[in-house]
């Protein structure tokens, strides 16, 4: 038999041995689980294959749509950026993910709670005698020796990066769409003005034929053909009015408005002209494609999946926690004869939980997370290839539209000269009103094509600049809080 002093010594040694074993076990498990770091180097082309300009310099940091020199367009874009509801939603999602990231970091720190309530064990055993209570603080902290906490931080940071890419993508898509729809609106407005002039010319021709048929100069069949032509252009005018209204409504929605701006309803009667941008798109190296929002979002998804692998792997290993409390135990009512202990309860001790048998659930969840990581890596590579292909397509399309616009500008000048000659010829008398009206109508028909080509060029220019969106550049600019959030 051991003496009392020997027992105390043995208990002390046993406690120290247990603490040392827990410490050594913790150190031995530090290497358990890790966050994968996949190699994501994706080879990009040396230069843009369809680019006719040098790609050795970075494009201007100025807002690309301002190079069109259209103040109404500039105002529309500024309005859309501040009032568009989709951009406002993206902004709030970014705020939410930033808050959740902070919450994740906070969850990894020791937790201290305040407890005030019944001491149930004492109260139950002495329920006839007293009501026992506890008051004090408890403490809990899980030791981060596995990859769980690092994985959770990676996942939270990835969500922030995805939201950041989302707000940039939303803004760039919005701007490109505003420019495109604005081009459609201006083209529809210009075509409506031209069709109105064609209707006027056809009405004049119809009146000439109605007077001529009474004199027997034209046949009834010729008059019917002229009337049919008048009906066709009047129908075309009604259709163009509807197209213009549709463009107005879409522009209203993009700009977060419930009614069109006055300047959108009253464009100048002068022919719509475009000042072609002097800053050529795609004056950037191909490597900048890796800074597109869709590529950066795909990269963040890989980081999220890698973090998830670390979290799932941590479930295969024991969990070590440190728990403690400083509580005061007492009684509200102390009856005679009751034996309820009162005073401070203090403890600080480690706890260890081993996973023994879950029928392979944790392992299969880890396998699933690893498969998801491989999928996101493939998705990242696919996104890069799609971005390169999209950019090459927009380059080729813009180059083609730019060449067409050069010919359209030359033809527009010729049409203006021809219209002037028709008027002069009718005034001089060597052209009849009928010949002049028909000639003027044909000129206006050609202007309809020119209006479509201007809208197509503007859409191609918007797509070209959207394709070369640079996340680094966008992040360096001040992010304005959408006005829609302040309402």
C-alpha positions in Angstrom: 0.0 0.0 0.0 1.2 3.5 -0.8 1.3 6.2 1.9 -0.7 9.4 1.5 2.3 11.4 0.4 3.2 8.8 -2.2 -0.3 8.8 -3.6 -0.1 12.6 -4.0 3.2 12.2 -5.8 1.9 9.5 -8.1 -1.2 11.6 -8.9 1.0 14.6 -9.7 3.3 12.6 -12.0 0.2 11.0 -13.7 -1.3 14.5 -14.4 2.0 15.8 -15.8 2.4 12.7 -17.9 -1.1 13.1 -19.3 -0.5 16.8 -20.1 2.9 15.9 -21.7 1.2 13.1 -23.7 -1.5 15.5 -25.0 1.2 18.1 -26.0 3.3 15.5 -27.8 0.2 14.1 -29.5 -0.7 17.6 -30.7 2.8 18.2 -32.0 2.7 14.8 -33.7 -0.5 15.6 -35.5 0.6 19.1 -36.7 1.4 17.6 -40.2 -2.0 15.9 -40.4 -4.0 17.2 -43.3 -2.9 20.1 -45.6 -4.3 22.5 -48.2 -3.6 21.4 -51.8 -1.7 23.9 -53.9 -2.4 22.9 -57.5 -0.3 24.2 -60.4 -2.5 26.4 -62.5 -0.1 27.8 -65.0 -2.0 27.9 -68.3 -0.1 28.8 -71.4 -1.5 31.7 -73.4 -0.7 32.8 -77.0 2.3 35.1 -77.5 0.2 37.7 -79.4 -3.4 38.2 -80.5 -3.7 36.4 -83.8 -6.4 38.7 -85.2 -4.9 42.0 -83.9 -3.6 44.3 -86.5 -1.9 46.6 -84.0 1.0 46.2 -81.6 0.3 44.5 -78.3 3.4 45.6 -76.5 1.8 48.5 -74.5 -1.0 48.6 -72.0 -4.1 50.4 -73.1 -5.1 53.7 -71.6 -6.7 53.7 -68.2 -9.3 56.3 -69.3 -12.9 55.2 -69.6 -13.1 53.7 -73.0 -16.7 54.9 -73.9 -15.7 58.5 -73.4 -13.5 58.3 -76.6 -16.8 58.3 -78.6 -17.2 61.9 -77.6 -21.0 61.6 -77.0 -22.0 63.5 -73.8 -25.5 61.8 -73.8 -23.9 58.4 -73.8 -21.5 59.4 -71.1 -24.4 60.6 -68.9 -26.2 57.3 -69.5 -23.3 55.2 -68.4 -22.7 57.3 -65.3 -26.4 57.0 -64.4 -26.3 53.2 -64.9 -23.2 52.7 -62.8 -24.8 54.5 -59.8 -28.5 53.4 -60.1 -28.4 49.9 -61.7 -30.0 47.4 -59.4 -27.9 44.4 -60.5 -24.7 46.3 -59.7 -26.2 47.3 -56.3 -26.9 43.6 -55.6 -23.3 42.7 -56.5 -22.1 45.4 -54.2 -24.2 44.0 -51.3 -23.0 40.5 -52.0 -19.4 41.7 -51.7 -20.3 43.3 -48.4 -21.9 40.1 -47.2 -18.9 38.0 -48.1 -16.5 40.4 -46.4 -18.5 40.2 -43.3 -18.6 36.4 -43.4 -14.8 36.3 -43.9 -14.4 38.4 -40.7 -16.9 36.0 -39.0 -14.8 33.0 -40.1 -11.6 34.5 -38.7 -13.4 35.3 -35.5 -14.7 31.8 -35.2 -11.1 30.5 -35.0 -10.3 32.5 -31.8 -11.1 31.3 -28.3 -14.7 31.8 -27.3 -15.7 33.2 -23.9 -19.3 33.1 -22.8 -21.2 34.3 -19.8 -23.4 31.8 -18.0 -26.2 32.5 -15.6 -28.6 29.7 -14.8 -29.4 26.6 -12.8 -26.9 24.2 -11.5 -29.0 21.3 -12.6 -27.0 18.5 -11.1 -27.1 20.0 -7.6 -30.7 21.3 -8.0 -32.0 17.8 -9.0 -30.3 16.0 -6.1 -31.6 18.6 -3.6 -34.8 19.7 -5.3 -36.7 19.4 -2.0 -34.2 21.6 -0.2 -33.0 24.3 -2.5 -32.6 25.9 -5.9 -29.0 25.9 -7.0 -27.5 28.2 -9.6 -24.3 29.0 -11.5 -22.8 32.3 -12.5 -19.6 32.9 -14.3 -17.6 32.5 -17.5 -16.8 29.5 -19.7 -14.0 29.1 -22.3 -13.5 26.9 -25.4 -10.9 26.8 -28.1 -10.2 24.1 -30.7 -6.5 23.6 -31.3 -5.7 24.4 -35.0 -3.3 21.5 -35.7 -5.1 20.3 -38.8 -5.9 22.1 -42.1 -9.5 22.8 -41.0 -9.1 26.4 -40.0 -6.8 27.3 -42.9 -9.2 25.7 -45.3 -12.1 27.7 -43.8 -10.1 30.9 -44.2 -9.3 29.9 -47.8 -13.0 29.3 -48.5 -14.0 32.6 -47.0 -11.3 34.5 -48.9 -12.3 32.7 -52.1 -15.9 33.9 -51.6 -14.7 37.4 -51.2 -12.6 37.1 -54.4 -15.6 35.7 -56.3 -17.8 38.5 -55.1 -15.1 41.1 -56.1 -14.9 39.5 -59.6 -18.7 39.5 -59.7 -19.1 43.2 -59.1 -16.4 44.0 -61.7 -18.1 41.7 -64.2 -21.5 43.2 -63.4 -20.2 46.7 -64.0 -18.3 45.9 -67.2 -21.3 43.9 -68.6 -23.6 46.8 -67.6 -21.5 49.4 -69.4 -21.1 47.3 -72.5 -24.9 46.7 -72.6 -25.7 50.4 -72.0 -23.4 51.3 -74.9 -25.0 48.7 -77.1 -28.6 49.5 -76.3 -27.8 53.2 -76.6 -26.5 52.5 -80.1 -29.7 50.6 -80.9 -31.8 53.6 -79.6 -29.9 56.1 -81.7 -30.1 53.9 -84.7 -33.8 53.4 -84.3 -34.3 57.1 -83.8 -32.3 57.9 -86.9 -34.1 55.3 -88.9 -37.5 56.6 -87.7 -36.5 60.1 -89.0 -35.4 58.6 -92.3 -38.6 56.5 -92.7 -40.7 59.6 -91.9 -39.0 61.4 -94.8 -39.6 58.4 -97.1 -43.3 58.4 -96.1 -43.4 62.1 -97.0 -41.8 61.4 -100.4 -44.1 58.4 -101.0 -47.1 60.6 -100.1 -46.0 63.2 -102.7 -45.6 60.5 -105.3 -49.0 59.1 -104.5 -50.6 62.5 -104.9 -48.9 63.0 -108.3 -50.3 59.6 -109.5 -53.8 60.4 -108.2 -53.7 63.6 -110.2 -52.2 61.9 -113.2 -54.8 59.1 -113.3 -57.6 61.6 -113.7 -55.8 63.0 -116.8 -55.2 59.4 -118.0 -51.4 59.7 -117.8 -51.0 56.6 -115.6 -52.9 53.4 -115.3 -54.9 52.2 -112.3 -52.3 49.4 -111.8 -49.5 51.9 -111.5 -51.5 53.9 -108.9 -52.2 50.7 -106.9 -48.4 49.9 -106.9 -47.6 53.4 -105.6 -50.3 53.1 -102.8 -48.9 49.7 -101.8 -45.4 51.2 -101.5 -46.9 54.0 -99.3 -48.6 51.4 -97.1 -45.3 49.4 -96.8 -43.3 52.4 -95.6 -46.1 53.5 -93.2 -46.0 49.9 -91.7 -42.2 50.1 -91.5 -42.6 53.4 -89.6 -45.0 51.9 -87.1 -42.6 49.0 -86.6 -39.6 51.3 -86.1 -41.6 53.3 -83.5 -42.1 50.1 -81.6 -38.4 49.2 -81.9 -37.4 52.6 -80.6 -39.8 52.2 -77.6 -38.3 48.8 -76.8 -34.8 50.3 -76.8 -36.0 53.1 -74.6 -37.5 50.7 -72.0 -34.3 48.6 -71.9 -32.2 51.6 -71.4 -34.5 52.8 -68.6 -34.1 49.4 -66.9 -30.3 49.4 -67.2 -30.2 52.8 -65.7 -32.6 52.0 -62.9 -35.2 54.5 -64.1 -39.0 54.2 -64.3 -39.3 56.7 -67.2 -36.9 57.8 -70.0 -34.7 60.8 -69.7 -35.9 63.8 -71.6 -32.7 63.9 -73.7 -33.4 60.3 -74.9 -36.8 61.4 -76.3 -35.6 64.4 -78.2 -32.4 63.7 -80.1 -31.2 66.2 -82.6 -32.7 66.0 -86.1 -29.2 65.9 -87.5 -28.0 62.6 -88.8 -26.4 60.5 -86.0 -22.7 60.4 -86.5 -20.0 58.5 -84.5 -16.6 59.9 -83.7 -14.6 56.7 -84.0 -12.5 56.0 -81.0 -8.9 57.1 -81.3 -7.7 54.6 -78.7 -7.5 51.2 -80.4 -8.8 48.3 -78.3 -6.6 45.3 -77.6 -3.5 47.3 -77.2 -2.6 45.0 -74.3 -0.5 41.9 -74.0 -2.2 38.5 -74.1 -1.2 37.8 -70.5 -3.7 40.4 -69.3 -6.5 37.9 -70.2 -5.7 36.2 -66.9 -7.0 39.4 -65.1 -10.5 39.1 -66.6 -13.2 38.8 -63.9 -14.4 35.4 -65.2 -10.9 34.0 -65.1 -10.3 35.4 -61.6 -13.6 34.0 -60.4 -12.7 30.6 -61.8 -9.3 30.9 -59.9 -11.1 31.8 -56.7 -13.3 28.7 -57.1 -10.2 26.6 -57.2 -9.0 28.2 -54.0 -12.4 27.5 -52.4 -12.3 23.8 -53.5 -8.8 23.5 -52.2 -9.9 24.9 -48.8 -12.8 22.4 -48.8 -10.4 19.5 -49.2 -8.5 20.7 -46.1 -11.7 21.0 -44.1 -12.9 17.5 -45.1 -9.5 15.9 -44.4 -9.6 17.3 -40.9 -12.6 15.2 -40.1 -10.3 12.1 -40.5 -8.2 13.2 -37.5 -8.9 13.6 -33.8 -10.1 17.0 -32.5 -8.2 18.6 -29.7 -9.9 21.4 -27.7 -9.1 23.4 -24.6 -12.0 24.0 -22.3 -12.3 25.9 -19.1 -14.6 27.8 -16.8 -14.7 30.1 -13.8 -18.2 29.7 -12.2 -19.7 30.5 -8.9 -22.1 27.9 -7.5 -24.7 28.9 -5.0 -28.3 28.6 -3.8 -31.2 30.9 -4.0 -33.0 29.2 -1.0 -31.2 27.4 1.7 -33.5 25.3 3.9 -32.5 23.8 7.2 -30.8 20.5 6.8 -29.8 21.0 3.1 -26.3 20.1 2.1 -25.6 22.2 -1.1 -22.0 23.1 -1.8 -21.2 26.7 -2.6 -18.2 28.5 -3.9 -16.0 28.8 -7.0 -15.8 26.1 -9.7 -12.5 26.4 -11.7 -11.1 24.2 -14.3 -8.9 24.3 -17.5 -8.4 21.0 -19.3 -7.8 19.6 -22.8 -10.3 17.3 -24.5 -9.6 14.8 -27.3 -12.2 13.3 -29.6 -11.3 10.4 -31.8 -13.3 9.4 -34.9 -13.7 5.6 -34.7 -16.4 4.4 -37.0 -18.6 6.3 -39.4 -18.9 3.6 -42.1 -16.6 5.5 -44.5 -18.6 8.7 -44.5 -15.7 11.1 -43.8 -13.4 9.4 -46.3 -16.1 9.6 -49.1 -16.7 13.2 -48.3 -13.0 13.8 -48.7 -12.9 11.9 -52.0 -15.8 14.1 -53.2 -14.0 17.3 -52.2 -10.9 16.1 -54.0 -12.9 15.3 -57.2 -14.5 18.8 -56.9 -11.1 20.3 -56.7 -10.0 18.5 -59.9 -13.2 19.7 -61.6 -12.6 23.4 -60.7 -9.1 23.1 -62.0 -10.5 21.8 -65.3 -13.1 24.6 -65.2 -10.4 27.2 -64.7 -8.4 26.0 -67.7 -11.6 25.9 -69.8 -12.5 29.4 -68.7 -9.1 30.7 -69.8 -9.5 29.0 -73.2 -13.0 30.4 -73.6 -11.7 33.9 -72.7 -9.0 33.7 -75.3 -11.4 32.5 -77.9 -14.0 35.2 -77.1 -11.3 37.9 -77.2 -10.0 36.7 -80.6 -13.6 36.7 -81.9 -14.3 40.2 -80.7 -11.0 41.4 -82.2 -11.9 39.9 -85.6 -15.5 41.3 -85.4 -14.3 44.7 -84.4 -11.7 44.8 -87.2 -14.4 43.9 -89.8 -16.8 46.5 -88.4 -14.1 49.1 -88.4 -13.4 48.5 -92.1 -17.1 48.7 -92.9 -17.5 52.0 -90.9 -14.7 53.5 -93.0 -16.6 52.8 -96.2 -19.9 53.9 -94.5 -18.4 57.3 -93.7 -17.3 57.8 -97.3 -20.7 56.8 -98.6 -22.5 59.1 -96.1 -20.6 62.0 -97.6 -21.6 61.0 -101.1 -25.2 60.6 -100.1 -25.3 64.1 -98.7 -23.9 65.4 -101.9 -26.4 63.4 -104.0 -29.4 64.7 -101.9 -28.2 68.3 -102.5 -28.0 67.6 -106.2 -31.5 66.2 -106.3 -32.9 69.4 -104.7 -30.9 71.6 -107.0 -32.0 69.6 -110.1 -35.6 69.9 -109.2 -35.2 73.7 -108.6 -33.4 74.1 -111.9 -36.1 72.1 -113.7 -33.9 69.4 -115.3 -35.4 66.9 -112.7 -39.1 66.3 -112.3 -40.6 66.2 -108.8 -41.3 62.5 -109.3 -37.6 61.8 -110.1 -36.5 63.9 -107.2 -38.8 62.3 -104.7 -37.8 58.8 -105.8 -34.2 59.7 -105.7 -34.5 61.2 -102.2 -36.4 58.1 -101.0 -33.6 55.8 -102.2 -31.0 57.9 -100.4 -33.0 57.7 -97.2 -33.3 53.9 -97.6 -29.5 53.8 -97.8 -29.2 55.9 -94.6 -31.2 53.2 -92.8 -28.4 50.7 -93.5 -25.8 53.3 -92.3 -27.7 53.7 -89.0 -27.6 49.9 -88.5 -23.9 49.8 -89.3 -23.1 52.6 -86.7 -25.0 50.6 -84.1 -23.2 47.4 -85.0 -19.8 49.2 -84.8 -20.7 50.6 -81.4 -21.7 47.1 -80.2 -18.4 45.6 -81.5 -16.4 48.4 -79.8 -18.2 47.7 -76.5 -17.6 44.0 -76.8 -13.9 44.6 -77.6 -13.4 46.7 -74.5 -15.4 44.4 -72.3 -13.3 41.4 -73.4 -10.1 43.1 -72.2 -11.4 44.0 -68.7 -8.5 44.0 -66.2 -9.4 43.2 -62.6 -6.2 44.8 -61.4 -7.0 48.1 -63.1 -10.6 48.0 -61.9 -9.6 47.4 -58.3 -7.3 50.4 -58.4 -10.2 52.7 -59.3 -12.4 54.0 -56.5 -15.5 51.8 -56.1 -18.5 54.1 -55.8 -21.4 53.0 -53.7 -24.5 52.6 -56.0 -27.1 55.3 -55.3 -29.7 52.5 -55.3 -28.4 51.4 -51.9 -29.0 54.7 -50.3 -32.7 54.9 -51.0 
